[in-house]
Amino acid sequence: MIAAGILFNVAYFVGRRSFRTTVQRIFGLVLERLLRDKYHENLMELWSAVRRTSLQTILEISLRAEEGKLIQRPLGSAKPLPHYDTLMFVPGQMARLPKEAHFPVDMKVTLGAKAEKPLQIDIPLMIGGMGYGIGLSEEAKKALARAAKQMGTVTNSGEGPFLQEERDEAGKFVWQISRSPWGHSPQGIAAADMIEVQMGQGARMGPYTIEPYAVKGKAQKLMGISPVETVVTPAVIPGIQTPWDWPKYVSDLREEAAGKPIAIKLMATGALERDLAVCLEADFDVIVLGGAQGGASGASPLICDDLGIPSLLALVRAERFLREQGARKEVSLVVGGGYSTPGECLKAIALGADAICMGTVPLFALIHNQIHKVLPWEPLTQLVWYDSPYKHRLDIPLASKSVANVLKSMVMEMEEGVRALGKTSLSELGPNDLVALDEWTAKITGVKCAW
C-alpha cells in the first residue's frame, strides 16, 4: 500500500509538470503568432471585427450566407433600449408612513370592465401569448397553464392552434385570434375568458413564413396545413381591408364572444396614437401593447431590432392618449416587452398599466432545475420548443411549480414595495410615487426629477 501511494504521488507530480510544460509551450506559440503575424493574417482581426459589430451580427451574417433565406431569431432583440432603470420609487417614511407587514395588499385586476363578463385575475402578472406548434411544445403549454391556474392569473394561447389539453390545465384562458388560417377558432372563442385579436407584437409584424419541416405531427394536424407546403400567414386579420372595417368586425365578434372582453394586441409604434384612435372607434375593451423589447419564437432580425418603440415610451404615450380621450376608465391597458423584474412591473403599474404580460420570465422559469437535460450541447430553450427532439424531457409538474414560484416571488416583492410606499392597493399607485434620475426620463414620463 505504501509503495502504491508513493507511485501515485510520483505519477501525479510528473504528470502535473508535463501538463504545465505542454500548456506553457502552446501558450507561447499562440502568443508568438499573435505578436508577429501581420494584421491581415492575425487572429486578432476577429477581435477587432467583434468589437466593431458583435458576435451575434457575425453569426447572423453566416446564417444568411449558408442558405440565402430569411433567418428567424428567437427571443427578440438584444439592443439596449430605454427602460425603467432611470425611475425610482418614493417610499413612505416620515411625512407618509410605510405599512406594516401584516397589512394585506390588494393585487387583483379587472380587465375589460365595460364588457358583460370582465376578466378578473388575482395578480397583475399574466402569461403572454406563446403559440403551440409555431413556438412551444404541448408539455410547455400545459405547464404554463397549470402554473397560471395555481396563481389565479391567466394564460394565453398565442398564435398557435387551439390545444384542448392547454385549456384543460388552465383556470382562466385567453384565446388569441391571429392572422393565420386557424386563427379564428369557434372552439377557442367558446373556451376563452377573454378574446385577443393579434395585429402585431413587440418582435413580430406583418406576414410570416412557416416551413413544413418546423411543424409536424399533432400541431400540423390541428392547424390544418400541408405537411409539405410552406405557409405564409396574411399580414392583416381576414376581413379587414380598411380601418373602417374594424367596428363591424368587433361588433360581430362581440356577439360570438357572448359578453367576454375583446382585446387588441399591437406592436407599439411611432404612430401609436393613430392606431389607438382606430381601436377606440372599433370599441375594443382591452389594449395590449408590445414594446420593442418583446420577443417571439422566431422573427427576422430587422423586425426584432428596427421596428416599434420601447415599452416605456409605449406605455406613457398610450396612457396619456386614453386619458385625453376620456377612455382611460373604460379601456384596460396591458403592456409587455422586456418586463423581467418586480420593480419594472410595479413602475409600469404606477405609470398607468393595469397588468403586465410576460413571456421570457415564464419561459426560462420552465426549465429551472432541468437545464442539465440539454446543456452543454444545446441551448436551454430546446427543452420547450415544439420542433425540438428534447421537448419530451421537460418534467411538467416541476416546470409548472417553477413558473408558479417565480410569479409568487415577484408578487411578494411587489406587495412589499406597495407597503413601502405606504399603500395597500395597486389602484393607489401613480406617477407621484416615482422620481426620474435624468431630465429625459422626467420629460417623457411627466414625473418629478430627483433633484
Salt bridges, closest charged atoms under 4 A:
GLU32 OE2 - ARG36 NH1 2.81
ASP37 OD2 - ARG33 NE 3.02
GLU41 OE2 - HIS40 NE2 3.69
GLU60 OE2 - ARG73 NE 2.78
GLU138 OE1 - LYS218 NZ 3.00
GLU139 OE2 - HIS392 ND1 2.82
GLU159 OE2 - ARG204 NH1 2.80
GLU165 OE2 - LYS218 NZ 2.96
GLU166 OE2 - LYS141 NZ 3.03
GLU169 OE2 - ARG146 NH2 2.90
ASP193 OD2 - ARG167 NH2 3.37
ASP252 OD2 - LYS248 NZ 2.73
GLU256 OE1 - HIS184 NE2 2.95
GLU273 OE1 - ARG317 NH2 2.55
ASP283 OD1 - LYS114 NZ 2.66
ASP283 OD2 - ARG254 NH2 3.75
ASP285 OD2 - ARG254 NH1 2.95
ASP305 OD1 - ARG73 NH1 2.92
ASP306 OD1 - LYS79 NZ 3.90
GLU319 OE1 - ARG323 NH2 2.79
GLU319 OE2 - ARG328 NE 3.96
GLU344 OE1 - HIS83 NE2 3.78
ASP354 OD2 - ARG328 NH2 3.07
ASP433 OD1 - ARG96 NH2 3.82
ASP433 OD2 - LYS423 NZ 2.71
